[in-house]
Amino acid sequence: MFSAELTKTVRVWPQISDVLLVPHTEAEYERAVSLLDELIDEVGEDEAHPLASLLETLGTLIETYENSHLPEPVGDPISSLQEFMTEHNLSAADLPELGDAAAVLEILQGRQELTLPQIRALAQRFGVSPTVFV
């Protein structure tokens, strides 16, 4: 016999199983990333938001897929950004999505953290998951 919590989960699982799916294919991965982007837009940085744990869970599922299927720069967000800049031959002035060259240098020197809109913009520009810059 199931506990009360598990009984409730079993009842609603058909409605949520498409969201909490472990991605095994690129299509499933892309769908999960799209859902994560929607959640980031809704939740933002509000850790008390009712969907914050869903955002974290979905992010973990995506990260697991990426770790086994996608080569990504290894390191902290700033090292990853520097690697992408080198790979694409970009200077601080070539990243307007982060601000002017001075603002980019502040980020690269660790004096300023990336914001959620900046993370989304970088992920879209370089075609990677936002988790690379978190």
N, CA, C and O atoms as a DFTB+ gen file, in Angstrom:
536 C
 N C O
     1  1       0.840      -1.178       0.000
     2  2       0.000       0.000       0.000
     3  2       0.887       1.244       0.000
     4  3       1.906       1.282       0.689
     5  1       0.497       2.267      -0.775
     6  2       1.254       3.508      -0.889
     7  2       0.981       4.444       0.279
     8  3      -0.085       4.400       0.893
     9  1       1.959       5.288       0.575
    10  2       1.746       6.347       1.549
    11  2       0.793       7.380       0.937
    12  3       0.528       7.356      -0.265
    13  1       0.290       8.272       1.767
    14  2      -0.647       9.304       1.278
    15  2       0.009      10.177       0.215
    16  3      -0.624      10.518      -0.784
    17  1       1.280      10.543       0.422
    18  2       1.984      11.384      -0.549
    19  2       2.137      10.672      -1.883
    20  3       1.912      11.265      -2.938
    21  1       2.515       9.413      -1.839
    22  2       2.704       8.657      -3.071
    23  2       1.373       8.394      -3.767
    24  3       1.312       8.397      -4.996
    25  1       0.331       8.172      -3.017
    26  2      -0.997       7.971      -3.603
    27  2      -1.428       9.217      -4.386
    28  3      -1.963       9.101      -5.488
    29  1      -1.194      10.418      -3.812
    30  2      -1.520      11.660      -4.523
    31  2      -0.677      11.795      -5.785
    32  3      -1.175      12.218      -6.828
    33  1       0.579      11.440      -5.690
    34  2       1.482      11.543      -6.833
    35  2       1.058      10.596      -7.947
    36  3       1.040      10.983      -9.115
    37  1       0.722       9.378      -7.603
    38  2       0.277       8.393      -8.595
    39  2      -0.966       8.911      -9.319
    40  3      -1.121       8.698     -10.521
    41  1      -1.835       9.577      -8.599
    42  2      -3.061      10.096      -9.194
    43  2      -2.788      11.202     -10.217
    44  3      -3.454      11.255     -11.251
    45  1      -1.822      12.087      -9.946
    46  2      -1.559      13.223     -10.853
    47  2      -0.433      12.943     -11.849
    48  3      -0.195      13.736     -12.761
    49  1       0.251      11.828     -11.675
    50  2       1.407      11.543     -12.535
    51  2       1.114      11.626     -14.031
    52  3       1.936      12.181     -14.760
    53  1      -0.007      11.106     -14.530
    54  2      -0.263      11.207     -15.975
    55  2      -0.244      12.652     -16.496
    56  3       0.131      12.895     -17.643
    57  1      -0.649      13.602     -15.654
    58  2      -0.654      15.000     -16.079
    59  2       0.724      15.654     -16.020
    60  3       0.970      16.613     -16.752
    61  1       1.622      15.168     -15.176
    62  2       2.928      15.824     -15.016
    63  2       4.093      15.024     -15.590
    64  3       5.219      15.520     -15.637
    65  1       3.838      13.806     -16.020
    66  2       4.949      12.955     -16.469
    67  2       5.656      13.500     -17.706
    68  3       6.829      13.193     -17.919
    69  1       4.980      14.295     -18.522
    70  2       5.638      14.893     -19.685
    71  2       6.586      16.022     -19.297
    72  3       7.496      16.356     -20.055
    73  1       6.376      16.610     -18.122
    74  2       7.250      17.682     -17.649
    75  2       8.433      17.107     -16.883
    76  3       9.565      17.558     -17.060
    77  1       8.184      16.124     -16.042
    78  2       9.246      15.513     -15.245
    79  2       9.739      14.229     -15.910
    80  3       9.733      13.152     -15.314
    81  1      10.155      14.378     -17.134
    82  2      10.637      13.263     -17.932
    83  2      12.163      13.309     -17.987
    84  3      12.745      14.364     -18.240
    85  1      12.798      12.191     -17.755
    86  2      14.247      12.125     -17.911
    87  2      14.531      12.127     -19.413
    88  3      14.152      11.185     -20.109
    89  1      15.194      13.173     -19.924
    90  2      15.429      13.216     -21.375
    91  2      16.441      12.158     -21.815
    92  3      17.518      12.019     -21.236
    93  1      16.058      11.415     -22.863
    94  2      16.932      10.395     -23.426
    95  2      17.274      10.693     -24.878
    96  3      18.210      10.117     -25.433
    97  1      16.518      11.591     -25.490
    98  2      16.764      11.954     -26.886
    99  2      16.978      13.459     -26.968
   100  3      16.673      14.195     -26.029
   101  1      17.501      13.902     -28.095
   102  2      17.720      15.336     -28.274
   103  2      16.391      16.096     -28.257
   104  3      16.314      17.198     -27.713
   105  1      15.346      15.512     -28.849
   106  2      14.030      16.161     -28.857
   107  2      13.497      16.318     -27.433
   108  3      12.978      17.376     -27.078
   109  1      13.621      15.278     -26.624
   110  2      13.173      15.365     -25.229
   111  2      14.003      16.394     -24.466
   112  3      13.470      17.140     -23.645
   113  1      15.293      16.433     -24.735
   114  2      16.179      17.405     -24.097
   115  2      15.760      18.831     -24.470
   116  3      15.631      19.688     -23.595
   117  1      15.548      19.084     -25.759
   118  2      15.166      20.422     -26.208
   119  2      13.831      20.847     -25.602
   120  3      13.651      22.011     -25.245
   121  1      12.908      19.918     -25.488
   122  2      11.614      20.227     -24.867
   123  2      11.812      20.584     -23.399
   124  3      11.205      21.531     -22.899
   125  1      12.660      19.827     -22.710
   126  2      12.926      20.104     -21.289
   127  2      13.576      21.472     -21.112
   128  3      13.233      22.207     -20.185
   129  1      14.514      21.819     -21.996
   130  2      15.170      23.130     -21.917
   131  2      14.149      24.244     -22.148
   132  3      14.190      25.276     -21.478
   133  1      13.245      24.035     -23.083
   134  2      12.197      25.018     -23.349
   135  2      11.311      25.210     -22.114
   136  3      10.969      26.338     -21.757
   137  1      10.947      24.112     -21.474
   138  2      10.146      24.196     -20.246
   139  2      10.922      24.901     -19.133
   140  3      10.356      25.688     -18.374
   141  1      12.215      24.613     -19.044
   142  2      13.048      25.263     -18.028
   143  2      13.096      26.770     -18.269
   144  3      13.015      27.552     -17.321
   145  1      13.225      27.177     -19.514
   146  2      13.234      28.602     -19.833
   147  2      11.938      29.272     -19.383
   148  3      11.963      30.374     -18.835
   149  1      10.811      28.609     -19.614
   150  2       9.524      29.149     -19.163
   151  2       9.495      29.287     -17.646
   152  3       9.021      30.288     -17.109
   153  1      10.008      28.265     -16.965
   154  2      10.027      28.311     -15.505
   155  2      10.936      29.422     -14.991
   156  3      10.601      30.101     -14.020
   157  1      12.079      29.610     -15.635
   158  2      12.997      30.678     -15.223
   159  2      12.302      32.028     -15.369
   160  3      12.435      32.893     -14.503
   161  1      11.557      32.212     -16.470
   162  2      10.824      33.461     -16.667
   163  2       9.808      33.678     -15.555
   164  3       9.626      34.806     -15.096
   165  1       9.150      32.623     -15.120
   166  2       8.114      32.725     -14.092
   167  2       8.705      32.858     -12.689
   168  3       8.289      33.725     -11.920
   169  1       9.666      32.009     -12.355
   170  2      10.194      31.929     -10.991
   171  2      11.253      32.994     -10.720
   172  3      11.309      33.565      -9.631
   173  1      12.091      33.255     -11.723
   174  2      13.188      34.198     -11.515
   175  2      14.117      33.687     -10.438
   176  3      14.502      32.518     -10.437
   177  1      14.473      34.563      -9.527
   178  2      15.382      34.186      -8.444
   179  2      14.641      33.971      -7.124
   180  3      15.264      33.882      -6.066
   181  1      13.313      33.889      -7.188
   182  2      12.489      33.746      -5.995
   183  2      12.497      32.300      -5.506
   184  3      11.736      31.466      -5.996
   185  1      13.360      32.012      -4.541
   186  2      13.482      30.650      -4.016
   187  2      12.234      30.210      -3.250
   188  3      12.052      29.019      -2.997
   189  1      11.379      31.154      -2.883
   190  2      10.145      30.821      -2.163
   191  2       8.974      30.610      -3.127
   192  3       7.870      30.279      -2.695
   193  1       9.206      30.798      -4.411
   194  2       8.140      30.615      -5.401
   195  2       7.666      29.161      -5.360
   196  3       8.485      28.256      -5.200
   197  1       6.360      28.921      -5.501
   198  2       5.845      27.543      -5.444
   199  2       6.443      26.605      -6.492
   200  3       6.454      25.389      -6.298
   201  1       6.941      27.157      -7.601
   202  2       7.521      26.316      -8.658
   203  2       9.050      26.236      -8.610
   204  3       9.669      25.660      -9.505
   205  1       9.654      26.808      -7.579
   206  2      11.117      26.813      -7.480
   207  2      11.691      25.397      -7.432
   208  3      12.722      25.131      -8.050
   209  1      11.052      24.506      -6.721
   210  2      11.587      23.136      -6.640
   211  2      11.415      22.403      -7.972
   212  3      12.239      21.556      -8.319
   213  1      10.362      22.717      -8.716
   214  2      10.199      22.136     -10.053
   215  2      11.306      22.633     -10.969
   216  3      11.867      21.854     -11.740
   217  1      11.628      23.926     -10.895
   218  2      12.719      24.484     -11.682
   219  2      14.029      23.760     -11.359
   220  3      14.777      23.386     -12.262
   221  1      14.292      23.571     -10.090
   222  2      15.519      22.895      -9.665
   223  2      15.550      21.443     -10.137
   224  3      16.584      20.963     -10.599
   225  1      14.431      20.750     -10.022
   226  2      14.358      19.345     -10.443
   227  2      14.556      19.213     -11.947
   228  3      15.329      18.369     -12.401
   229  1      13.864      20.042     -12.719
   230  2      14.002      19.997     -14.165
   231  2      15.430      20.361     -14.576
   232  3      15.985      19.758     -15.495
   233  1      16.016      21.335     -13.906
   234  2      17.407      21.708     -14.179
   235  2      18.357      20.547     -13.925
   236  3      19.311      20.354     -14.679
   237  1      18.114      19.786     -12.893
   238  2      18.940      18.625     -12.574
   239  2      18.802      17.545     -13.642
   240  3      19.798      16.939     -14.038
   241  1      17.585      17.299     -14.109
   242  2      17.370      16.309     -15.172
   243  2      18.088      16.731     -16.455
   244  3      18.698      15.904     -17.134
   245  1      18.011      18.008     -16.777
   246  2      18.693      18.531     -17.966
   247  2      20.200      18.402     -17.803
   248  3      20.893      17.974     -18.726
   249  1      20.701      18.765     -16.651
   250  2      22.137      18.684     -16.392
   251  2      22.650      17.251     -16.526
   252  3      23.743      17.032     -17.049
   253  1      21.880      16.290     -16.065
   254  2      22.267      14.886     -16.180
   255  2      22.382      14.489     -17.645
   256  3      23.339      13.819     -18.034
   257  1      21.408      14.898     -18.462
   258  2      21.468      14.614     -19.899
   259  2      22.699      15.269     -20.517
   260  3      23.427      14.633     -21.280
   261  1      22.929      16.522     -20.194
   262  2      24.059      17.261     -20.767
   263  2      25.395      16.632     -20.390
   264  3      26.304      16.539     -21.215
   265  1      25.503      16.205     -19.152
   266  2      26.760      15.603     -18.707
   267  2      27.104      14.333     -19.468
   268  3      28.279      14.009     -19.639
   269  1      26.088      13.612     -19.923
   270  2      26.366      12.363     -20.625
   271  2      26.258      12.473     -22.142
   272  3      26.702      11.569     -22.851
   273  1      25.673      13.567     -22.662
   274  2      25.463      13.663     -24.101
   275  2      26.103      14.873     -24.788
   276  3      26.391      14.818     -25.983
   277  1      26.324      15.946     -24.062
   278  2      26.788      17.175     -24.688
   279  2      28.124      17.624     -24.113
   280  3      28.260      17.773     -22.898
   281  1      29.089      17.834     -24.961
   282  2      30.347      18.387     -24.456
   283  2      30.161      19.869     -24.143
   284  3      29.747      20.646     -25.003
   285  1      30.462      20.239     -22.944
   286  2      30.361      21.634     -22.520
   287  2      31.684      22.045     -21.882
   288  3      32.443      21.202     -21.403
   289  1      31.946      23.322     -21.882
   290  2      33.136      23.788     -21.173
   291  2      33.054      23.379     -19.710
   292  3      31.988      23.432     -19.098
   293  1      34.175      22.978     -19.165
   294  2      34.216      22.558     -17.777
   295  2      34.729      23.726     -16.948
   296  3      35.746      24.337     -17.277
   297  1      34.032      24.020     -15.897
   298  2      34.485      25.081     -15.014
   299  2      33.342      25.957     -14.557
   300  3      32.164      25.649     -14.741
   301  1      33.734      27.050     -13.959
   302  2      32.747      27.989     -13.450
   303  2      32.176      28.818     -14.608
   304  3      32.712      28.778     -15.715
   305  1      31.107      29.560     -14.365
   306  2      30.471      30.328     -15.437
   307  2      31.410      31.302     -16.147
   308  3      31.331      31.468     -17.365
   309  1      32.287      31.938     -15.398
   310  2      33.200      32.915     -16.004
   311  2      34.226      32.208     -16.891
   312  3      34.537      32.686     -17.982
   313  1      34.750      31.077     -16.428
   314  2      35.683      30.306     -17.264
   315  2      35.000      29.828     -18.533
   316  3      35.599      29.835     -19.608
   317  1      33.747      29.415     -18.410
   318  2      32.985      28.983     -19.586
   319  2      32.807      30.140     -20.555
   320  3      32.983      29.977     -21.762
   321  1      32.457      31.311     -20.027
   322  2      32.291      32.485     -20.880
   323  2      33.605      32.828     -21.574
   324  3      33.621      33.120     -22.770
   325  1      34.695      32.793     -20.831
   326  2      36.004      33.087     -21.435
   327  2      36.344      32.085     -22.528
   328  3      36.895      32.458     -23.563
   329  1      36.019      30.812     -22.304
   330  2      36.279      29.780     -23.299
   331  2      35.468      30.035     -24.572
   332  3      35.995      29.920     -25.679
   333  1      34.185      30.382     -24.413
   334  2      33.355      30.692     -25.574
   335  2      33.880      31.927     -26.304
   336  3      33.882      31.971     -27.534
   337  1      34.322      32.922     -25.550
   338  2      34.861      34.132     -26.181
   339  2      36.095      33.803     -27.005
   340  3      36.251      34.294     -28.123
   341  1      36.968      32.976     -26.454
   342  2      38.174      32.567     -27.187
   343  2      37.803      31.759     -28.422
   344  3      38.318      32.003     -29.513
   345  1      36.905      30.797     -28.243
   346  2      36.483      29.927     -29.337
   347  2      35.873      30.725     -30.496
   348  3      36.067      30.382     -31.662
   349  1      35.136      31.786     -30.165
   350  2      34.455      32.581     -31.191
   351  2      35.192      33.890     -31.509
   352  3      34.679      34.748     -32.227
   353  1      36.397      34.020     -30.961
   354  2      37.238      35.201     -31.212
   355  2      36.490      36.498     -30.885
   356  3      36.413      37.406     -31.712
   357  1      35.940      36.570     -29.670
   358  2      35.161      37.719     -29.236
   359  2      35.921      38.527     -28.192
   360  3      36.661      37.979     -27.376
   361  1      35.724      39.823     -28.237
   362  2      36.274      40.700     -27.206
   363  2      35.132      41.150     -26.300
   364  3      33.971      40.834     -26.561
   365  1      35.451      41.873     -25.254
   366  2      34.430      42.368     -24.333
   367  2      33.426      43.261     -25.057
   368  3      32.258      43.312     -24.671
   369  1      33.856      43.953     -26.080
   370  2      32.965      44.831     -26.842
   371  2      32.011      44.053     -27.745
   372  3      31.043      44.620     -28.252
   373  1      32.270      42.776     -27.949
   374  2      31.443      41.956     -28.844
   375  2      30.276      41.276     -28.138
   376  3      29.596      40.445     -28.739
   377  1      30.034      41.608     -26.889
   378  2      28.958      40.975     -26.123
   379  2      27.963      42.018     -25.616
   380  3      27.857      42.232     -24.408
   381  1      27.234      42.667     -26.524
   382  2      26.298      43.716     -26.095
   383  2      25.192      43.193     -25.181
   384  3      24.594      43.965     -24.431
   385  1      24.915      41.886     -25.236
   386  2      23.882      41.335     -24.359
   387  2      24.281      41.406     -22.891
   388  3      23.443      41.231     -22.006
   389  1      25.568      41.665     -22.630
   390  2      26.033      41.794     -21.242
   391  2      26.218      43.251     -20.834
   392  3      26.431      43.553     -19.660
   393  1      26.136      44.145     -21.808
   394  2      26.360      45.564     -21.541
   395  2      27.539      46.064     -22.362
   396  3      27.968      45.420     -23.320
   397  1      28.048      47.210     -21.973
   398  2      29.202      47.741     -22.700
   399  2      30.470      46.980     -22.303
   400  3      30.440      46.121     -21.422
   401  1      31.577      47.307     -22.961
   402  2      32.838      46.586     -22.721
   403  2      33.254      46.653     -21.249
   404  3      33.773      45.677     -20.708
   405  1      33.029      47.791     -20.604
   406  2      33.399      47.930     -19.188
   407  2      32.574      46.974     -18.315
   408  3      33.106      46.366     -17.385
   409  1      31.292      46.844     -18.613
   410  2      30.440      45.934     -17.843
   411  2      30.877      44.489     -18.042
   412  3      30.868      43.702     -17.096
   413  1      31.259      44.136     -19.266
   414  2      31.728      42.781     -19.558
   415  2      33.010      42.499     -18.787
   416  3      33.179      41.412     -18.234
   417  1      33.912      43.473     -18.749
   418  2      35.161      43.290     -17.995
   419  2      34.885      43.102     -16.508
   420  3      35.564      42.314     -15.850
   421  1      33.896      43.816     -15.969
   422  2      33.506      43.639     -14.561
   423  2      33.072      42.192     -14.312
   424  3      33.423      41.596     -13.294
   425  1      32.306      41.638     -15.252
   426  2      31.846      40.249     -15.138
   427  2      33.033      39.306     -15.228
   428  3      33.167      38.398     -14.407
   429  1      33.893      39.508     -16.213
   430  2      35.040      38.619     -16.422
   431  2      36.019      38.654     -15.248
   432  3      36.702      37.667     -14.975
   433  1      36.083      39.774     -14.569
   434  2      36.988      39.909     -13.421
   435  2      36.326      39.477     -12.114
   436  3      36.940      39.558     -11.050
   437  1      35.076      39.018     -12.192
   438  2      34.392      38.516     -11.006
   439  2      33.837      39.578     -10.093
   440  3      33.440      39.271      -8.969
   441  1      33.798      40.807     -10.533
   442  2      33.269      41.893      -9.704
   443  2      31.769      42.065      -9.859
   444  3      31.117      42.717      -9.044
   445  1      31.225      41.465     -10.928
   446  2      29.792      41.535     -11.179
   447  2      29.314      40.151     -11.591
   448  3      29.961      39.492     -12.406
   449  1      28.186      39.697     -11.037
   450  2      27.637      38.391     -11.397
   451  2      26.713      38.528     -12.598
   452  3      26.139      39.589     -12.842
   453  1      26.580      37.440     -13.341
   454  2      25.648      37.411     -14.455
   455  2      24.220      37.433     -13.931
   456  3      23.909      36.787     -12.930
   457  1      23.352      38.180     -14.611
   458  2      21.939      38.204     -14.260
   459  2      21.216      37.132     -15.068
   460  3      21.771      36.604     -16.032
   461  1      19.986      36.808     -14.686
   462  2      19.209      35.811     -15.419
   463  2      19.005      36.192     -16.887
   464  3      19.163      35.330     -17.753
   465  1      18.657      37.457     -17.209
   466  2      18.535      37.807     -18.626
   467  2      19.864      37.643     -19.388
   468  3      19.872      37.216     -20.543
   469  1      20.967      37.979     -18.740
   470  2      22.272      37.802     -19.381
   471  2      22.566      36.324     -19.616
   472  3      23.077      35.949     -20.671
   473  1      22.244      35.487     -18.632
   474  2      22.463      34.038     -18.748
   475  2      21.650      33.484     -19.909
   476  3      22.160      32.707     -20.717
   477  1      20.380      33.887     -19.990
   478  2      19.526      33.423     -21.098
   479  2      20.089      33.869     -22.443
   480  3      20.117      33.092     -23.398
   481  1      20.536      35.114     -22.515
   482  2      21.072      35.647     -23.774
   483  2      22.343      34.907     -24.186
   484  3      22.520      34.590     -25.363
   485  1      23.223      34.632     -23.232
   486  2      24.458      33.903     -23.539
   487  2      24.151      32.471     -23.980
   488  3      24.744      31.968     -24.935
   489  1      23.229      31.825     -23.285
   490  2      22.860      30.456     -23.647
   491  2      22.313      30.405     -25.068
   492  3      22.646      29.504     -25.838
   493  1      21.478      31.370     -25.408
   494  2      20.917      31.409     -26.763
   495  2      22.006      31.716     -27.787
   496  3      22.048      31.090     -28.846
   497  1      22.873      32.656     -27.493
   498  2      23.929      33.029     -28.429
   499  2      24.851      31.883     -28.745
   500  3      25.220      31.679     -29.901
   501  1      25.236      31.118     -27.712
   502  2      26.212      30.041     -27.905
   503  2      25.563      28.671     -28.085
   504  3      26.260      27.672     -28.262
   505  1      24.233      28.621     -28.040
   506  2      23.525      27.368     -28.275
   507  2      23.763      26.311     -27.210
   508  3      23.905      25.126     -27.513
   509  1      23.805      26.752     -25.962
   510  2      24.023      25.829     -24.847
   511  2      22.937      26.024     -23.810
   512  3      22.151      26.968     -23.894
   513  1      22.894      25.153     -22.852
   514  2      21.943      25.268     -21.754
   515  2      22.317      26.448     -20.864
   516  3      23.501      26.724     -20.672
   517  1      21.329      27.144     -20.323
   518  2      21.619      28.220     -19.366
   519  2      22.431      27.758     -18.159
   520  3      23.103      28.566     -17.518
   521  1      22.371      26.453     -17.844
   522  2      23.102      25.944     -16.688
   523  2      24.613      26.117     -16.822
   524  3      25.330      26.088     -15.821
   525  1      25.105      26.297     -18.050
   526  2      26.546      26.515     -18.273
   527  2      26.995      27.801     -17.565
   528  3      28.139      27.913     -17.125
   529  1      26.078      28.763     -17.466
   530  2      26.439      30.072     -16.912
   531  2      25.884      30.319     -15.512
   532  3      25.863      31.452     -15.033
   533  1      25.432      29.239     -14.859
   534  2      24.879      29.379     -13.503
   535  2      25.892      28.891     -12.491
   536  3      25.628      28.921     -11.289
